[in-house]
């Protein structure tokens, strides 16, 4: 009897070893077949002292504490060929050349990652620090607010570079999946009236309420990161405390519900969209929960779209033209008769006349396309992009690829990326006028609205870059 049990034990041990070995082989085989490696992390970027805040021209004092911390989030993705892309999302009003350029330069020199593979996006919270030196100088009441903004930006550059450097060695095998949900609090804010376009809810106006989600899962099935977007101004709030607004709360809720996951918000084409209702902290939390719920729905899809490689990246400037600038005489009249913002704008343009001998008539802004195999085209547009670009490109770029490769690609369009200089109107918005059509130029150093070629130039350059990125991704 003892001999029987000894033989049975040996059989069980051998069988167990066999199946254990099979599991290990299957696990190793699964790891080898993984097309991607990735790593993600976040870093606090809340100012350590009171600062002038970004967003609303009517503010008349610096910040007074915080509701929660602001963050920069880093997601690094590498394909099987070793091609990397770095996505940095931020709880900031915008991305400036003073922020992006030194980070891109260090990526190339130190980490051998091309500048074109760096996508920086701002959530456009209006409850963050003012990092644009010129605007801080003009708005600051007391103290050197321009120097304050410059010092914050320089420290932020170092912090983000250090975070990227710490994240790169942690790349591990992952799978990428895409799905989307919907959130309903965004609404077009360009209400047509007999007196022109007014900033007010416009239920019949164009809107894009999809919530695209790229989930990054480890080989054990756990979620490393969720990159998600929404096309809506991040402006529920207008008080004097640092806060990520609805986008900040959505990320906070998702990370609390998924320990170990980094939630990254990437602002869509929300230049002419507002969250409604607005103005209270409870509403910001409510919208944040609605957005987080939409992401949860996307993460729970049983059969999400698997995203394959390789990566292809393309980036280049588009040259946009401004309408004929005002003359010196017209600027002097504006300075005499205008409100304080119009007078300030006239002063800046008169200074251009004195220093340069003329007023700027064109400007180059960066556009970027990142292609994931034949599955996903991620378009990153500069400026406060209106929703027309998202709606148009989702059709134009999809049709283009289907005609060539007979596949159905996913088109994801993000605004507020790489250089948020001001509003980027479509031709429709430009013709209608109003704040996004050209009125907001009063708060910049640009002369006035763009010419009617703006949409054609932007879309043409994006189509060109998309062809380059798709060719590189084959």
TORLO-926096 format. One line per field, with one value per residue (C-alpha): x, y, z; residue in one letter; residue number from 1. Coordinates in Angstrom, 3 decimals. Each point is the difference from the previous one (the first is absolute). Layout:
BEGIN
u = X, ...;
v = Y, ...;
w = Z, ...;
resn = A, ...;
resi = NUM, ...;
//
This chain:
BEGIN
u = 0.000, 2.844, 1.620, -3.256, -0.148, 3.683, -0.592, -3.102, 1.964, 2.701, -2.609, -1.640, 3.336, 1.041, -3.383, 0.145, 3.491, -1.152, -2.957, 2.061, 2.606, -2.716, -1.346, 3.458, 0.520, -3.382, 0.761, 3.387, -1.576, -2.672, 2.683, 1.952, -3.102, -0.818, 0.355, 0.458, 1.921, -1.131, 0.395, -2.029, 0.290, -1.047, 1.619, -1.516, 0.382, -2.024, 1.869, 1.618, -1.037, -2.843, 0.113, -1.946, -2.581, -0.696, -3.176, -2.284, 1.015, -2.271, 2.091, 1.573, 2.035, 2.233, -1.000, -1.286, 0.830, -1.157, -2.892, 2.315, 3.399, 0.723, 1.915, 2.072, -0.491, 2.493, -0.813, 2.832, -0.821, 2.546, -0.696, 1.820, 2.487, 1.066, -1.848, -1.216, -2.590, -0.401, -3.372, -0.022, -3.377, -0.159, -2.431, 0.950, -1.632, 2.181, 3.326, 2.518, 3.213, 1.888, -1.377, 0.090, 3.163, 2.564, -1.743, 0.050, 3.674, 0.959, -2.053, 2.032, 3.445, -0.239, -2.623, 0.245, -3.755, -0.883, -1.714, -2.809, -0.768, -0.768, -3.679, -0.752, -3.618, -1.594, -3.312, -0.628, -1.091, -0.587, 0.954, 3.687, 3.080, 0.690, 3.161, -0.136, 2.488, -1.493, -3.535, 1.210, 1.907, -3.072, -2.413, 2.108, -0.862, 3.086, 3.124, 1.844, -2.652, 1.838, 3.098, -2.229, -1.501, 3.436, 1.433, -2.980, 0.376, 3.735, -0.561, -2.808, 2.289, 2.525, -2.715, -1.514, 3.411, 0.930, -3.327, 0.521, 3.510, -1.300, -2.815, 1.988, 1.840, -3.350, -1.367, -1.740, -2.071, -3.570, -2.968, -1.829, -3.779, -2.370, -3.651, -2.152, -2.870, -2.083, -0.496, -2.783, 1.004, 1.846, -2.068, 0.791, 0.312, -0.307, -3.626, -1.018, -2.059, -1.138, 3.034, 2.493, 1.388, -0.248, 1.737, -3.041, -1.360, -0.873, -1.702, -0.241, 3.692, 2.565, 1.457, 2.153, -0.964, 2.026, 2.549, 2.807, 2.025, 3.333, 0.592, 3.467, -0.111, 2.796, 0.414, -1.853, -3.061, 0.288, -0.298, 3.222, -1.471, -3.141, 0.368, -3.358, -1.327, -2.980, -0.772, -1.103, 1.465, 1.328, -1.725, -2.635, 1.854, 1.248, 1.158, 3.465, 1.009, 2.185, -2.124, -0.045, -3.733, -2.176, 2.986, 1.949, -2.860, -0.544, 3.646, -0.170, -3.095, 1.397, 3.279, -1.828, -2.160, 2.972, 2.981, 3.269, -1.472, 1.073, -2.939, 1.005, -2.464, 0.649, -2.087, -1.885, -1.254, -1.942, 0.744, -3.687, -1.451, -0.823, -0.977, -3.577, -1.128, 3.062, 1.555, -0.046, 2.384, -2.803, -0.728, 3.681, -0.066, -3.260, 1.431, 3.172, -2.051, -1.973, 3.236, 1.512, -3.153, 0.368, 3.578, -1.159, -2.533, 2.754, 2.271, -2.765, -0.616, 0.336, 1.674, 1.967, 2.008, 3.508, 2.565, 2.936, 3.288, 2.352, 0.105, 0.342, 0.445, -0.043, 0.129, 0.356, -1.081, -2.952, 0.332, -3.198, -0.700, -1.637, -2.461, 1.314, 1.204, -1.261, 1.944, 1.803, -2.833, -2.606, 2.006, 0.325, -3.778, -0.498, 2.335, -2.041, -3.510, 0.275, -0.440, 3.051, 0.545, -0.267, 2.370, 2.510, -0.275, 0.577, 3.099, 1.467, -0.553, 1.391, 3.079, 0.368, -0.081, 2.738, 2.233, -0.468, -1.180, -3.213, -2.666, 0.204, -2.012, 0.654, 0.976, 1.105, -1.711, 0.842, -2.207, 0.695, -1.265, 0.802, -1.009, -0.484, 0.275, -3.210, -2.198, 0.259, 0.854, 0.617, -0.025, 1.327, -0.956, 1.394, -2.104, -3.502, -1.448, -3.724, -2.059, -0.378, 3.541, -0.739, -3.244, 1.555, 3.230, -1.801, -1.646, 2.771, 2.841, -2.112, -1.145, 3.561, 1.338, -2.946, 0.503, 3.673, 0.106, -3.629, 0.029, -2.101, 2.396, -0.719, 0.488, 0.729, 0.399, 1.423, 0.231, 2.023, 3.189, 3.662, -0.656, -3.192, 0.356, -3.685, -3.124, 0.152, -3.314, -1.448, -1.164, -3.589, 0.936, 2.216, -2.870, -2.447, 2.404, -0.337, 2.552, 1.472, -0.185, 2.362, -1.229, 2.357, 2.987, -0.478, 1.653, 3.047, 2.804, -1.392, -1.595, -3.429, -1.848, 1.544, -0.754, -2.556, 2.755, 0.435, -2.004, 1.256, 3.614, -0.399, -1.893, 2.343, 3.042, -1.640, -0.838, 3.628, 1.340, -2.465, 1.308, 3.556, -0.861, -1.972, 2.852, 2.426, -2.340, -0.022;
v = 0.000, 2.385, -0.826, 0.990, 3.392, 0.658, -0.734, 2.207, 2.840, -0.279, 0.112, 3.074, 1.763, -0.804, 1.077, 3.195, 0.737, -0.649, 2.355, 2.558, -0.095, 0.367, 3.066, 1.534, -0.730, 1.489, 3.058, 0.436, -0.483, 2.589, 2.486, -0.577, 0.637, 3.292, 2.763, 2.816, 1.074, 2.922, 1.848, 2.768, 2.279, 3.394, 2.921, 2.829, 3.416, 2.135, 3.267, 0.057, 3.608, 2.325, 0.966, 1.947, -2.347, -0.669, 0.288, 2.843, 3.567, 1.323, -1.528, 2.655, -1.935, -3.099, -3.509, -0.869, -3.632, -3.107, -2.439, -2.817, -0.373, 0.617, -2.684, -0.730, -3.595, -1.900, -2.993, -1.537, -2.602, -2.038, -2.270, -3.215, 1.985, 2.120, 3.084, 2.024, 2.687, 2.142, 1.460, 2.676, 1.257, 2.984, 1.862, 3.306, 2.744, -0.875, -1.201, 2.707, -0.182, 0.916, -3.203, -2.449, 0.970, -0.746, -3.272, -1.060, 0.955, -2.092, -2.943, 0.006, 0.626, -2.122, -2.674, -0.249, 0.544, 2.264, 3.296, -1.048, -2.890, 2.347, 0.904, 2.554, 0.842, 2.441, -0.603, 3.768, 0.368, 3.660, -0.695, -0.606, 2.246, 2.602, -1.301, 2.362, 2.689, 2.752, -0.476, -0.209, 3.266, 1.789, -1.312, -0.028, 2.595, 0.421, -2.135, -1.268, -2.409, -0.521, -1.239, -2.174, -1.675, -0.450, -1.601, -2.344, -1.092, -0.614, -2.107, -1.876, -0.828, -1.568, -1.909, -1.492, -0.936, -1.714, -1.858, -1.221, -1.121, -2.009, -1.529, -1.238, -2.833, -1.401, -1.025, -3.378, -2.174, 1.257, -0.216, 3.029, 0.098, 2.701, 0.593, 3.022, 1.239, 3.176, 2.921, 2.528, 3.142, 1.664, 2.396, 2.417, 3.509, 2.109, 1.160, 1.906, 3.145, 3.063, 1.804, -2.656, -3.097, 0.037, -2.222, -1.935, -3.580, -0.969, -3.431, -0.169, 0.748, -2.638, -2.110, -3.100, -1.808, -3.156, -1.012, -1.896, -2.297, -1.719, -2.573, -1.345, -3.409, -1.998, -3.683, -0.941, 1.936, 2.930, 3.514, 1.983, 3.132, 1.380, 2.886, 1.646, 3.129, 2.328, 3.080, 2.588, 3.117, -0.868, 3.031, -0.978, 2.090, 3.577, 0.457, 0.569, -3.517, -2.316, -2.826, -2.305, 0.731, -2.813, -1.644, -0.028, -1.605, -2.614, -1.061, 0.006, -2.226, -2.463, -0.424, -0.493, -2.723, -1.672, -0.042, -0.093, 1.524, 3.378, 1.907, 2.540, 2.565, 1.283, 3.021, -0.320, 2.700, 1.890, 3.582, 0.810, -2.381, 0.697, -2.232, 0.700, 0.790, 1.654, 2.324, -2.165, -2.579, -2.537, 0.330, -0.522, -3.192, -1.035, 0.453, -1.793, -2.979, -0.017, -0.062, -2.687, -2.087, 0.270, -1.258, -2.872, -0.991, -0.037, -2.071, -2.545, -0.678, -3.757, 0.129, 3.258, 0.715, -1.415, 2.536, -1.359, 1.562, 1.175, 3.695, 2.726, 3.660, 3.197, 3.628, 3.301, 3.629, 1.436, 3.649, 1.953, 3.514, 2.820, 2.389, 3.410, 1.656, 3.392, 3.119, 2.204, 2.509, -2.665, -1.268, 3.493, 0.434, -3.415, 1.054, 3.140, -1.439, -3.659, -1.761, -0.932, -3.272, 1.673, 2.755, -2.562, -1.884, 3.211, 0.726, -3.409, 0.416, 3.543, -1.388, -2.513, 2.881, 1.805, -3.037, -1.913, 2.631, -1.938, -2.170, -3.778, -1.414, -3.746, -2.565, -3.664, -2.432, -3.702, -2.883, -3.641, -3.450, -3.261, -3.198, -3.355, -2.611, 0.045, 0.318, 3.483, 3.458, 2.520, 3.612, 2.716, 3.545, 3.215, 2.738, 0.119, -2.112, 0.229, -3.172, 0.284, -1.345, -3.158, -0.676, 0.628, -1.944, -3.033, -0.261, 1.197, -2.081, -3.129, 0.194, 0.558, -3.139, -2.224, 0.927, -0.961, -3.022, -1.113, 0.229, 1.939, 2.123, 1.828, 3.764, 1.808, 3.778, 1.976, 3.785, 2.058, -1.833, 1.038, 3.757, 1.597, 3.460, 1.003, -1.016, -2.037, 0.626, -1.962, 1.876, -0.151, 1.504, 2.590, 1.177, 0.094, 2.094, 0.274, -0.834, -3.156, 1.444, 2.870, 1.954, -1.844, 1.401, 3.152, -1.858, -1.052, 1.734, -1.075, 2.645, -1.529, -2.893, -2.495, 0.120, -2.326, -2.482, -1.124, -3.250, -1.016, 0.494, -1.944, -2.923, -0.227, -0.178, -2.629, -2.141, 0.318, -0.977, -2.871, -1.481, 0.284, -1.595, -2.838, -0.745, -0.119, -2.333, -2.727;
w = 0.000, 0.848, -3.363, -1.752, 1.703, -0.754, -3.695, -0.012, 1.581, -2.648, -2.774, 1.520, 0.371, -3.560, -1.328, 2.029, -1.249, -3.566, 0.218, 1.936, -2.744, -2.609, 1.830, 0.066, -3.686, -0.836, 2.107, -1.687, -3.417, 0.869, 1.070, -3.210, -2.096, 1.734, -2.573, 2.462, 3.061, 2.108, 3.284, 1.628, 2.994, 1.308, 1.784, 2.038, -1.667, 2.426, 0.652, 3.415, 0.539, -0.932, -3.685, -2.554, -1.512, -3.661, -2.004, 0.981, -0.803, 2.771, 2.793, 2.194, 2.553, 0.217, 1.086, 3.474, 0.733, -1.829, -0.258, -1.040, -1.650, -3.658, -1.903, -3.051, -1.167, -2.158, -2.218, -2.024, -2.658, -1.974, -2.976, -0.950, -2.093, 2.955, -1.266, 2.977, 0.520, 3.107, 0.959, 2.718, 1.225, 2.345, 2.255, -1.612, -2.076, -2.975, -1.375, -0.920, -2.059, 3.186, 1.552, -2.915, -1.874, 2.743, 0.854, -3.664, -0.289, 3.034, -1.267, -3.195, 1.505, 3.149, -0.702, -3.824, -0.423, -2.973, 0.805, -2.346, 2.372, 2.915, 0.371, 2.705, 0.792, 2.441, 1.768, -0.266, 3.589, 0.833, 3.601, -0.600, 0.108, -2.667, -1.676, -3.002, 0.911, -2.164, 1.301, 3.609, -0.441, -1.382, 2.617, 3.131, 2.625, 2.133, -0.147, -3.050, -1.267, -3.284, 1.801, 2.177, -3.077, -1.578, 3.136, 0.313, -3.636, 0.375, 3.105, -1.760, -2.940, 2.375, 1.843, -3.147, -1.457, 3.261, 0.017, -3.567, 0.925, 2.949, -2.045, -3.005, 1.820, 1.195, -3.402, 0.160, -2.365, -0.475, -2.322, -1.366, -0.417, -1.209, 0.781, 0.760, 2.157, -0.028, 2.372, -0.430, 1.891, -2.917, -2.091, -2.790, 1.461, -3.190, 0.029, -3.163, 0.735, -1.897, 1.452, -0.974, 1.709, 3.798, 2.547, 1.217, -0.184, -3.577, 0.091, -3.807, -0.529, -1.017, 2.807, 0.444, 3.195, -0.545, 2.631, -1.772, 2.259, -0.629, 2.740, 0.730, 1.683, 1.558, -0.843, 3.188, -1.247, 2.409, -1.429, -0.021, -1.563, -1.608, -2.425, -0.605, -1.657, -0.206, -2.086, 2.545, 1.595, 3.449, 1.503, 2.524, 2.576, 0.219, 3.589, 1.494, 1.024, -2.032, -1.402, -3.026, -0.470, -1.401, -1.739, 3.245, 1.897, -2.723, 0.228, 3.787, 0.061, -2.523, 1.839, 3.297, -1.563, -1.740, 2.398, -1.901, -3.169, -1.416, -1.495, -2.659, -1.375, -3.524, -0.968, -3.285, -2.375, 2.638, -1.014, -0.532, 2.616, 3.649, 2.919, 1.046, 2.632, 1.528, 2.602, 3.168, 1.441, 0.326, -3.722, -0.847, 2.058, -1.646, -3.495, 1.080, 1.158, -3.257, -1.993, 2.229, -0.459, -3.787, 0.297, 2.210, -2.654, -2.618, 2.238, 0.559, -3.704, -0.466, -3.387, -0.330, -3.137, 0.378, -1.145, -1.971, -1.060, -1.145, 0.812, -2.579, 0.939, -2.029, 1.083, -1.819, 0.159, -1.864, -1.022, 0.660, -1.206, 1.907, -1.628, -1.036, 3.234, 1.157, -0.934, 2.497, -0.194, 0.687, 2.987, 1.448, -0.238, 1.651, 2.782, 0.627, -0.254, 0.911, 3.328, 2.064, -1.882, -3.412, 1.117, 1.220, -3.296, -1.940, 2.108, -0.802, -3.733, 0.033, 1.751, -2.850, -2.478, 1.902, 0.591, -3.278, -2.417, -0.593, 1.576, -0.145, -2.912, 0.305, 2.567, -0.065, 2.369, 0.550, -1.109, 0.840, -1.008, 1.777, -1.760, 1.728, -2.774, -2.037, 3.090, 1.482, -1.318, 2.786, -1.210, 2.309, -0.981, 1.435, 1.529, 1.431, -2.777, -0.748, -0.367, -3.802, -0.428, 1.948, -1.845, -3.413, 0.499, 1.382, -3.418, -2.292, 1.440, 0.333, -3.620, -1.163, 1.676, -0.941, -3.634, 0.189, 2.321, 0.327, 3.793, 2.492, 2.085, 3.228, -0.246, 3.273, -0.221, 2.907, 0.204, 2.515, -0.929, -0.229, -0.326, 1.307, -1.535, -0.021, -1.911, -3.208, -1.793, -2.876, -3.097, 1.282, 3.362, -1.673, -2.204, 2.905, 2.053, 3.749, 2.680, -1.552, -3.507, 0.752, 3.018, 2.360, -1.930, 2.092, 2.893, -2.049, -1.875, -3.369, -2.266, -0.518, -1.607, -2.409, -3.702, -1.577, -0.896, 3.611, -0.091, -3.430, 1.049, 3.246, -1.524, -3.001, 2.260, 2.211, -3.046, -1.123, 3.433, 0.257, -3.241, 1.317, 3.366, -1.619, -2.372, 2.936, 1.912, -2.656;
resn = X, X, X, X, X, X, X, X, X, X, X, X, X, X, X, X, X, X, X, X, X, X, X, X, X, X, X, X, X, X, X, X, X, X, X, X, X, X, X, X, X, X, X, X, X, X, X, X, X, X, X, X, X, X, X, X, X, X, X, X, X, X, X, X, X, X, X, X, X, X, X, X, X, X, X, X, X, X, X, X, X, X, X, X, X, X, X, X, X, X, X, X, X, X, X, X, X, X, X, X, X, X, X, X, X, X, X, X, X, X, X, X, X, X, X, X, X, X, X, X, X, X, X, X, X, X, X, X, X, X, X, X, X, X, X, X, X, X, X, X, X, X, X, X, X, X, X, X, X, X, X, X, X, X, X, X, X, X, X, X, X, X, X, X, X, X, X, X, X, X, X, X, X, X, X, X, X, X, X, X, X, X, X, X, X, X, X, X, X, X, X, X, X, X, X, X, X, X, X, X, X, X, X, X, X, X, X, X, X, X, X, X, X, X, X, X, X, X, X, X, X, X, X, X, X, X, X, X, X, X, X, X, X, X, X, X, X, X, X, X, X, X, X, X, X, X, X, X, X, X, X, X, X, X, X, X, X, X, X, X, X, X, X, X, X, X, X, X, X, X, X, X, X, X, X, X, X, X, X, X, X, X, X, X, X, X, X, X, X, X, X, X, X, X, X, X, X, X, X, X, X, X, X, X, X, X, X, X, X, X, X, X, X, X, X, X, X, X, X, X, X, X, X, X, X, X, X, X, X, X, X, X, X, X, X, X, X, X, X, X, X, X, X, X, X, X, X, X, X, X, X, X, X, X, X, X, X, X, X, X, X, X, X, X, X, X, X, X, X, X, X, X, X, X, X, X, X, X, X, X, X, X, X, X, X, X, X, X, X, X, X, X, X, X, X, X, X, X, X, X, X, X, X, X, X, X, X, X, X, X, X, X, X, X, X, X, X, X, X, X, X, X, X, X, X, X, X, X, X, X, X, X, X, X, X, X, X, X, X, X, X, X, X, X, X, X, X, X, X, X, X, X, X, X, X, X, X, X, X, X, X, X, X, X, X, X, X, X, X, X, X, X, X, X;
resi = 1, 2, 3, 4, 5, 6, 7, 8, 9, 10, 11, 12, 13, 14, 15, 16, 17, 18, 19, 20, 21, 22, 23, 24, 25, 26, 27, 28, 29, 30, 31, 32, 33, 34, 35, 36, 37, 38, 39, 40, 41, 42, 43, 44, 45, 46, 47, 48, 49, 50, 51, 52, 53, 54, 55, 56, 57, 58, 59, 60, 61, 62, 63, 64, 65, 66, 67, 68, 69, 70, 71, 72, 73, 74, 75, 76, 77, 78, 79, 80, 81, 82, 83, 84, 85, 86, 87, 88, 89, 90, 91, 92, 93, 94, 95, 96, 97, 98, 99, 100, 101, 102, 103, 104, 105, 106, 107, 108, 109, 110, 111, 112, 113, 114, 115, 116, 117, 118, 119, 120, 121, 122, 123, 124, 125, 126, 127, 128, 129, 130, 131, 132, 133, 134, 135, 136, 137, 138, 139, 140, 141, 142, 143, 144, 145, 146, 147, 148, 149, 150, 151, 152, 153, 154, 155, 156, 157, 158, 159, 160, 161, 162, 163, 164, 165, 166, 167, 168, 169, 170, 171, 172, 173, 174, 175, 176, 177, 178, 179, 180, 181, 182, 183, 184, 185, 186, 187, 188, 189, 190, 191, 192, 193, 194, 195, 196, 197, 198, 199, 200, 201, 202, 203, 204, 205, 206, 207, 208, 209, 210, 211, 212, 213, 214, 215, 216, 217, 218, 219, 220, 221, 222, 223, 224, 225, 226, 227, 228, 229, 230, 231, 232, 233, 234, 235, 236, 237, 238, 239, 240, 241, 242, 243, 244, 245, 246, 247, 248, 249, 250, 251, 252, 253, 254, 255, 256, 257, 258, 259, 260, 261, 262, 263, 264, 265, 266, 267, 268, 269, 270, 271, 272, 273, 274, 275, 276, 277, 278, 279, 280, 281, 282, 283, 284, 285, 286, 287, 288, 289, 290, 291, 292, 293, 294, 295, 296, 297, 298, 299, 300, 301, 302, 303, 304, 305, 306, 307, 308, 309, 310, 311, 312, 313, 314, 315, 316, 317, 318, 319, 320, 321, 322, 323, 324, 325, 326, 327, 328, 329, 330, 331, 332, 333, 334, 335, 336, 337, 338, 339, 340, 341, 342, 343, 344, 345, 346, 347, 348, 349, 350, 351, 352, 353, 354, 355, 356, 357, 358, 359, 360, 361, 362, 363, 364, 365, 366, 367, 368, 369, 370, 371, 372, 373, 374, 375, 376, 377, 378, 379, 380, 381, 382, 383, 384, 385, 386, 387, 388, 389, 390, 391, 392, 393, 394, 395, 396, 397, 398, 399, 400, 401, 402, 403, 404, 405, 406, 407, 408, 409, 410, 411, 412, 413, 414, 415, 416, 417, 418, 419, 420, 421, 422, 423, 424, 425, 426, 427, 428, 429, 430, 431, 432, 433, 434, 435, 436, 437, 438, 439, 440, 441, 442, 443, 444, 445, 446, 447, 448, 449, 450, 451, 452, 453, 454, 455, 456, 457, 458, 459, 460, 461, 462, 463, 464, 465, 466, 467, 468, 469, 470, 471, 472, 473, 474;
//
